[in-house]
Amino acid sequence: MTSLDTPATRRSPAGPRRGPGSAPERPAAADAARRRRRAAGLAARYLLLCCVLALTVGPFLWQLSTSLKGAGESVFGYPPQLLPHHPTLHHYTEVLHTVPVLRYAGNSLLVALGSVVTNCLFGSMAGYALARMRFRGRGIAVGVFLATMIIPFESIMVSEFLVARNLHLTNSLVGVMLPLAASGLSVLLMRNAFSRLPREVEEAALLDGAGEVQRFFRVALPSVGGSLAAVAIFSFVFAWDDFLWPLVVLSDPAKYTLTVGIQYLSGTFTDDQRVVAAGTMMAVVPLLVLFFALQRFFFRGVGEGAVKE
């Protein structure tokens, strides 16, 4: 006797059926895989960021730690000791007593400020001409400024020295400022900033009777303040950090810049790297203060000429 095959007792070979409100398994698995890939990509980005941070900030932190270590603490020991056990500022005092740091810092400040003024003035004037004026050879001029950014200074240093000597500017701070008076980077940054300005603003000033010089100083230049700040920061940093050219052109120790004067510590304190590190920190700290004070203007200025509309 066989039982009746009724719909209630019939089983589907594929298993129990899902209700209309149940979600399929495949999209859920795809979402989980997508989340895992996103998490893996985020972890890879943070790992790369940590590696870059270690390569860029690591040497600075090591120099800072070395300058604060006591006389009995190891500098080159293994495993390396990052945090000093007995931090002290005695090495900074030794630097002040050994070399005239304030005089050297004043010379570097004069050179850096002169470089800032000339780069902002000449760079903005050249950038405005390349962005707004129409003349023959404008494309060639842009290419020349681009080429100056990739030519190493060592290849033209002899020519620069001959020019400074013929102008009787050797062994003077004006001679130190000569190669830093204008750079291709400053010109190109200002050109990109002026290119993004709407022409309607200058056309309105032209209808009011403003000349080319008036439109430049009263309309265009105030509108690219962020790029001017970026040019000023770049010029200050390059002039403050310059070592080779002041070493070549200066012969009077009283006119040395800070980077050249600090190198005397390597000969005076050859066996004490703590004092050398302290002198290095004294040369770097003003740059850090300047950057953190003006970083808002710096990033705004770099973004002004980043994309041309």
Salt bridges, closest charged atoms under 4 A:
ASP5 OD2 - ARG10 NE 3.89
GLU25 OE2 - ARG18 NH2 2.95
ASP31 OD1 - ARG34 NH1 2.66
GLU94 OE2 - HIS90 NE2 2.79
GLU202 OE2 - ARG132 NE 2.58
GLU212 OE1 - ARG215 NH2 2.68
ASP272 OD1 - ARG274 NH1 3.41
GLU309 OE2 - ARG196 NH2 3.35
